[in-house]
Amino acid sequence: MYGTLYIVLGDDALKIQNSVRELRTHAELTQEDLAAKVGVTRVTINCLERGVYLPSLALAIKLARFFRRPVEEIFIMEEKQ
């Protein structure tokens, strides 16, 4: 299950999904564990997983480095038609 966030920019809409929850649970980490490792709060990780928060570029890169995956593999963006 992906956290999904929809962003509307003028006439364009973007759908951004993330696989943070799947990666975290596969690594057998709690939200609090992951938050401590990337320097944010547990609430931030929870909001990312639920798709109600779009991370900063710095946080997206920290997560990608931590999970050793490209940013594009964790955060998937597609234009809504």
DRENPA-3360 file (N, C-alpha, C; in nm, 2 decimals, always signed):
BEGIN
1 = MYGTLYIV = +0.09/-0.12/+0.00/+0.00/+0.00/+0.00/+0.09/+0.12/+0.00 ~ +0.06/+0.21/-0.09/+0.14/+0.33/-0.10/+0.07/+0.45/-0.04 ~ +0.15/+0.54/+0.02/+0.09/+0.67/+0.07/+0.07/+0.75/-0.06 ~ -0.04/+0.81/-0.08/-0.07/+0.88/-0.21/-0.11/+1.03/-0.18 ~ -0.05/+1.12/-0.25/-0.08/+1.26/-0.23/-0.11/+1.32/-0.37 ~ -0.22/+1.40/-0.38/-0.25/+1.46/-0.50/-0.22/+1.61/-0.49 ~ -0.15/+1.67/-0.59/-0.12/+1.81/-0.60/-0.18/+1.87/-0.72 ~ -0.24/+1.98/-0.71/-0.30/+2.05/-0.82/-0.22/+2.18/-0.84;
9 = LGDDALKI = -0.16/+2.20/-0.96/-0.09/+2.31/-1.00/-0.15/+2.38/-1.12 ~ -0.24/+2.47/-1.10/-0.31/+2.53/-1.21/-0.40/+2.43/-1.27 ~ -0.39/+2.40/-1.40/-0.47/+2.30/-1.47/-0.41/+2.16/-1.46 ~ -0.29/+2.15/-1.40/-0.23/+2.02/-1.39/-0.25/+1.96/-1.26 ~ -0.26/+1.83/-1.25/-0.27/+1.75/-1.13/-0.16/+1.65/-1.13 ~ -0.10/+1.63/-1.01/+0.01/+1.53/-1.00/-0.03/+1.43/-0.89 ~ -0.01/+1.31/-0.91/-0.03/+1.20/-0.81/+0.11/+1.15/-0.77 ~ +0.14/+1.17/-0.64/+0.27/+1.12/-0.59/+0.24/+1.01/-0.49;
17 = QNSVRELR = +0.30/+0.90/-0.51/+0.29/+0.79/-0.42/+0.43/+0.76/-0.36 ~ +0.43/+0.70/-0.24/+0.56/+0.66/-0.19/+0.55/+0.52/-0.12 ~ +0.67/+0.46/-0.12/+0.68/+0.33/-0.06/+0.75/+0.32/+0.07 ~ +0.74/+0.43/+0.15/+0.81/+0.44/+0.28/+0.77/+0.34/+0.37 ~ +0.64/+0.31/+0.39/+0.59/+0.21/+0.48/+0.64/+0.07/+0.45 ~ +0.64/+0.04/+0.32/+0.68/-0.09/+0.28/+0.83/-0.11/+0.31 ~ +0.91/-0.01/+0.27/+1.05/-0.02/+0.30/+1.08/-0.02/+0.45 ~ +1.01/+0.06/+0.53/+1.03/+0.06/+0.67/+1.00/-0.08/+0.73;
25 = THAELTQE = +0.88/-0.13/+0.70/+0.85/-0.26/+0.76/+0.94/-0.37/+0.71 ~ +0.98/-0.37/+0.59/+1.07/-0.47/+0.54/+1.21/-0.46/+0.61 ~ +1.25/-0.34/+0.65/+1.37/-0.32/+0.73/+1.35/-0.35/+0.88 ~ +1.22/-0.39/+0.92/+1.18/-0.42/+1.06/+1.21/-0.30/+1.15 ~ +1.17/-0.18/+1.10/+1.19/-0.06/+1.18/+1.05/-0.01/+1.22 ~ +1.04/+0.06/+1.34/+0.92/+0.13/+1.38/+0.93/+0.27/+1.31 ~ +0.82/+0.34/+1.31/+0.82/+0.47/+1.26/+0.92/+0.56/+1.34 ~ +0.92/+0.53/+1.47/+1.01/+0.61/+1.56/+1.16/+0.58/+1.52;
33 = DLAAKVGV = +1.19/+0.45/+1.50/+1.33/+0.41/+1.46/+1.37/+0.49/+1.33 ~ +1.29/+0.48/+1.23/+1.32/+0.54/+1.10/+1.33/+0.70/+1.12 ~ +1.24/+0.75/+1.20/+1.25/+0.90/+1.22/+1.38/+0.94/+1.28 ~ +1.43/+0.86/+1.38/+1.55/+0.89/+1.44/+1.67/+0.88/+1.35 ~ +1.66/+0.78/+1.26/+1.77/+0.76/+1.16/+1.79/+0.87/+1.06 ~ +1.67/+0.93/+1.02/+1.68/+1.04/+0.92/+1.66/+1.18/+0.98 ~ +1.64/+1.19/+1.11/+1.64/+1.32/+1.17/+1.51/+1.40/+1.17 ~ +1.40/+1.32/+1.17/+1.26/+1.38/+1.18/+1.18/+1.33/+1.29;
41 = TRVTINCL = +1.06/+1.37/+1.31/+0.98/+1.31/+1.41/+0.90/+1.19/+1.36 ~ +0.85/+1.11/+1.45/+0.76/+1.00/+1.42/+0.64/+1.04/+1.34 ~ +0.59/+1.16/+1.38/+0.47/+1.21/+1.31/+0.50/+1.24/+1.17 ~ +0.62/+1.29/+1.14/+0.65/+1.32/+1.00/+0.65/+1.19/+0.92 ~ +0.71/+1.08/+0.97/+0.71/+0.95/+0.90/+0.57/+0.90/+0.89 ~ +0.48/+0.91/+0.99/+0.35/+0.87/+0.98/+0.27/+0.95/+0.87 ~ +0.29/+1.08/+0.86/+0.22/+1.16/+0.76/+0.27/+1.12/+0.62 ~ +0.40/+1.09/+0.61/+0.45/+1.05/+0.48/+0.38/+0.92/+0.43;
49 = ERGVYLPS = +0.38/+0.82/+0.53/+0.32/+0.69/+0.50/+0.17/+0.70/+0.46 ~ +0.10/+0.80/+0.52/-0.04/+0.81/+0.49/-0.07/+0.90/+0.37 ~ +0.04/+0.96/+0.32/+0.02/+1.04/+0.20/-0.04/+1.18/+0.22 ~ -0.02/+1.23/+0.34/-0.07/+1.36/+0.37/+0.04/+1.47/+0.38 ~ +0.17/+1.42/+0.35/+0.28/+1.51/+0.36/+0.38/+1.49/+0.25 ~ +0.42/+1.59/+0.18/+0.52/+1.58/+0.08/+0.65/+1.62/+0.14 ~ +0.75/+1.54/+0.14/+0.88/+1.57/+0.20/+0.96/+1.67/+0.13 ~ +1.05/+1.74/+0.20/+1.14/+1.83/+0.14/+1.24/+1.75/+0.05;
57 = LALAIKLA = +1.31/+1.81/-0.04/+1.40/+1.74/-0.12/+1.51/+1.68/-0.03 ~ +1.55/+1.75/+0.07/+1.66/+1.70/+0.16/+1.61/+1.57/+0.23 ~ +1.48/+1.57/+0.28/+1.43/+1.45/+0.34/+1.42/+1.33/+0.25 ~ +1.37/+1.36/+0.12/+1.36/+1.26/+0.02/+1.49/+1.19/-0.01 ~ +1.60/+1.27/-0.01/+1.73/+1.22/-0.04/+1.78/+1.14/+0.08 ~ +1.76/+1.19/+0.20/+1.80/+1.12/+0.32/+1.73/+0.98/+0.32 ~ +1.61/+0.97/+0.29/+1.54/+0.84/+0.29/+1.59/+0.75/+0.18 ~ +1.62/+0.81/+0.07/+1.68/+0.73/-0.04/+1.81/+0.68/-0.01;
65 = RFFRRPVE = +1.89/+0.76/+0.05/+2.03/+0.71/+0.10/+2.02/+0.60/+0.20 ~ +1.93/+0.63/+0.30/+1.91/+0.53/+0.41/+1.87/+0.39/+0.35 ~ +1.77/+0.39/+0.26/+1.72/+0.27/+0.21/+1.80/+0.22/+0.09 ~ +1.90/+0.30/+0.05/+1.99/+0.26/-0.07/+1.91/+0.24/-0.19 ~ +1.83/+0.33/-0.22/+1.74/+0.32/-0.34/+1.74/+0.46/-0.41 ~ +1.71/+0.47/-0.53/+1.69/+0.60/-0.60/+1.57/+0.67/-0.54 ~ +1.57/+0.80/-0.54/+1.45/+0.88/-0.49/+1.33/+0.84/-0.57 ~ +1.35/+0.82/-0.70/+1.24/+0.79/-0.79/+1.17/+0.65/-0.77;
73 = EIFIMEEK = +1.25/+0.57/-0.70/+1.19/+0.44/-0.66/+1.11/+0.44/-0.53 ~ +1.13/+0.54/-0.45/+1.06/+0.56/-0.33/+0.94/+0.65/-0.35 ~ +0.96/+0.76/-0.43/+0.86/+0.86/-0.46/+0.82/+0.85/-0.60 ~ +0.70/+0.80/-0.64/+0.66/+0.78/-0.77/+0.56/+0.89/-0.81 ~ +0.59/+0.97/-0.91/+0.50/+1.08/-0.95/+0.45/+1.05/-1.09 ~ +0.32/+1.07/-1.10/+0.25/+1.06/-1.23/+0.15/+1.17/-1.25 ~ +0.14/+1.22/-1.37/+0.04/+1.32/-1.40/-0.10/+1.26/-1.41 ~ -0.20/+1.32/-1.35/-0.33/+1.27/-1.36/-0.39/+1.32/-1.49;
81 = Q = -0.46/+1.23/-1.56/-0.52/+1.26/-1.69/-0.67/+1.30/-1.66;
% end
